[in-house]
Amino acid sequence: MGTELKMVIGMSLAYVTSFAGLLLAYFSYKKHKRGGEVGGEHE
């Protein structure tokens, strides 16, 4: 049971990490596409 739990936790961490990287890349792309405006969060 311990091995399965470690596998589930590892897969969850991998999923969360990749999702966070995807969000970071998206926001970085959005920021650069806009022309690098300074002004913080603007929707």
N, C-alpha and C positions, 0 to 999 in steps of 0.2 A: 504494500500500500504506500510506503514511503517513496518508492521510486516513481510511482504514478503521480503522486502529489508534486514531486520535484519537476516532473515533465510538464504538468499542467501550469505550474508557476512559471517555469522557463518559457513556455509558449506564450503565456499571457504577457510576460515582460517583453518578449520579442515583438509581439503585436502592438503593445502600447508604445514602445520605443520607435517602431517604424511609423506608427500613426503620428507621433509627435514630430518626427523628421519630415513627414509629408506636410503637416501643417506649417512647420517652420519654412520649408521650401516654398509653399504657396504664398505665405505672407511676404516673404522676401521677394518673390516674383512680382507680386502685386505692388509692393513698394517701389521696385525698380521700374516697372512698367509705367507707373504714374509720372516718372521723370525725377524721382528722388525728392519730391516736395518735402519741406520741413513743416511740421505742424501737428505731428502725432496722429492719433486715431481720427480719421475722418471718413464717415460712411456715406 
